[in-house]
Amino acid sequence: MSKISILKEFWEFIKFHKKFWMIPILVILLLIGLLIFLTEGSAITPFIYTLF
């Protein structure tokens, strides 16, 4: 099962069950995960972790 089909299936779930409130939560979680992933091992890592 490819990543595209998982995203398509998730979008269909959101549309069918009218769970549009989940979209901002998922976007924020993805951005936080991306921020932690990109700053891993860098000099600004201690400053990022103090935010949480």
C-alpha positions as CSV (number, residue, x, y, z in Angstrom):
1,M,0.0,0.0,0.0
2,S,1.6,3.3,-1.1
3,K,1.7,6.5,0.9
4,I,-0.5,8.2,-1.6
5,S,-3.3,5.7,-1.1
6,I,-3.1,6.0,2.6
7,L,-3.5,9.8,2.3
8,K,-6.4,9.4,-0.1
9,E,-8.1,6.9,2.2
10,F,-7.6,9.3,5.1
11,W,-9.1,12.2,3.1
12,E,-12.1,10.1,2.2
13,F,-12.6,9.2,5.9
14,I,-12.5,12.9,6.8
15,K,-15.0,13.8,4.1
16,F,-17.4,11.0,4.9
17,H,-17.4,11.4,8.7
18,K,-17.2,15.2,8.6
19,K,-14.1,15.3,10.8
20,F,-12.7,18.5,9.3
21,W,-11.5,19.6,12.7
22,M,-8.8,17.0,12.5
23,I,-7.0,18.7,9.7
24,P,-5.4,21.6,11.7
25,I,-4.3,19.2,14.5
26,L,-2.6,16.9,12.0
27,V,-0.9,19.8,10.2
28,I,0.5,21.2,13.5
29,L,1.7,17.7,14.5
30,L,3.4,17.2,11.1
31,L,5.1,20.6,11.3
32,I,6.4,20.0,14.9
33,G,7.7,16.6,13.7
34,L,9.3,18.1,10.7
35,L,10.9,20.8,12.9
36,I,12.4,18.2,15.3
37,F,13.6,16.1,12.4
38,L,15.3,18.9,10.5
39,T,17.0,20.4,13.6
40,E,18.2,17.0,14.9
41,G,21.9,17.3,15.6
42,S,22.2,21.0,14.9
43,A,23.3,23.8,17.1
44,I,19.8,25.2,17.6
45,T,18.4,21.9,19.0
46,P,18.7,23.0,22.6
47,F,16.7,26.1,21.9
48,I,14.0,24.1,20.1
49,Y,13.6,21.7,23.0
50,T,13.2,24.5,25.5
51,L,10.0,25.5,23.6
52,F,8.4,22.3,24.6
